[in-house]
Amino acid sequence: MSNNTIDFSTIRRVLVIKLRHHGDVLLSSPVFSVLKNHAPHLEIDALVYHDTVDMLSMHPAIRQVYSIDQNWKSLGILQRAQNEWRLLSALRARHYDLVIHLTEHPRGAWLKYLIGAPYGVARKLTDKKGWFWRNSFTHYYPWLVGNRRHTVELHLDALRRIGIQPSENEKRLTLIAGEAAEARVAALLTQHGLCGKDFIHIHPTSRWLFKCWSEKNVTRLIKTLQERGHTVVLSAAPDSEELAMVERILAPLATPPVNLAGQLSLKELAALTSQARCFVGVDSAPMHIAAAMQTPVVALFGPSGDKEWGPWHTPHQTLTSDYPCRPCGQDGCGGGKISECLTTIPVERVLDAIDTLLQTA
């Protein structure tokens, strides 16, 4: 195993693997920017899950985004094998010189072996992964349990390990909404009498219920903002549970906000939040999307770690409680899907945070 840095003059093609959820994939976007900035001749590809492709598509540093559809698992053995072979063949045809694996997923180790890249970088997880992991890569970077550094910095450690030292102005997230998404959102805003930078964007939901603020608090927040003369635009994923949550939030309001819940793609969500005066939400992919679009962010954190997952490189206010047990990472207190450290954050603190951002924007 080499302990040396890599001479990038000998490297032509790089594959970066990030098999995680939407927000995690977006937080890997600086890796591509930094690589391209320090070695402009590189052809850099990405491998992600199919439903997260939009987090990296159109990234100016990425040549192509390859994907793995998790629905392959439900296919018959033959069809799944055909899909896996098609992907592997496409990756092998690229003749990568370097594989950068940003998670502990075992597929990364197998792909490094099957692709035949001379160099590979991955987390140092030897005790957990055993012999195959220890011998699959040429370079390992530390990933310490309990490390409270931001996830973006941990991703960039993979580059630091092989000799690339990113500057601070290279670390921003990159997300390109695209002309089609921007045009549709512009049409939606016009339809509702908005022209951009004249509304507050609230995304109260998450696929993980234990990360959600209380519905009553969201209702009260919207009502108070409206009474202060603000226009509120609401969004949520096209998921039945999230849409039902939005309906419960809106039911007590005499004047509903602009409700775009379930109507936007990920690219359109990015286009929407880029036009907001500020974004209000919880620890979720839409919060990271807002940060990527350089929209001021008010983020509420409960059991998840704000140091590791907070808004990155954008004006923000991160709100937490002083519960001594947080961040615990648990699925709600007692596994009950409701996190008291989050639901007890008062509406007044959120309003104050919004005021602070609007005054300094």
Salt bridges, closest charged atoms under 4 A:
GLU43 OE1 - ARG13 NE 3.11
GLU43 OE1 - ARG94 NH2 2.80
ASP45 OD1 - ARG63 NH1 3.65
ASP45 OD2 - ARG94 NE 2.87
GLU84 OE2 - ARG80 NE 3.97
GLU84 OE1 - ARG107 NH1 2.85
GLU104 OE2 - ARG20 NH2 2.67
GLU104 OE1 - ARG123 NH1 2.96
GLU153 OE1 - ARG160 NH2 2.55
GLU153 OE2 - LYS171 NZ 2.94
ASP157 OD2 - ARG149 NH1 2.56
ASP157 OD1 - ARG160 NH1 2.74
GLU168 OE1 - LYS171 NZ 3.03
GLU168 OE2 - HIS313 NE2 3.14
GLU170 OE1 - HIS38 NE2 3.06
GLU215 OE2 - ARG248 NH2 2.88
GLU227 OE2 - LYS223 NZ 2.53
GLU268 OE1 - ARG184 NH1 2.97
ASP283 OD2 - LYS211 NZ 3.30
ASP306 OD2 - LYS307 NZ 3.88
ASP306 OD1 - ARG326 NH2 3.02
GLU308 OE2 - ARG148 NE 3.23
ASP331 OD2 - LYS337 NZ 2.50
GLU348 OE2 - ARG220 NH2 2.12
ASP355 OD2 - ARG228 NH1 3.16
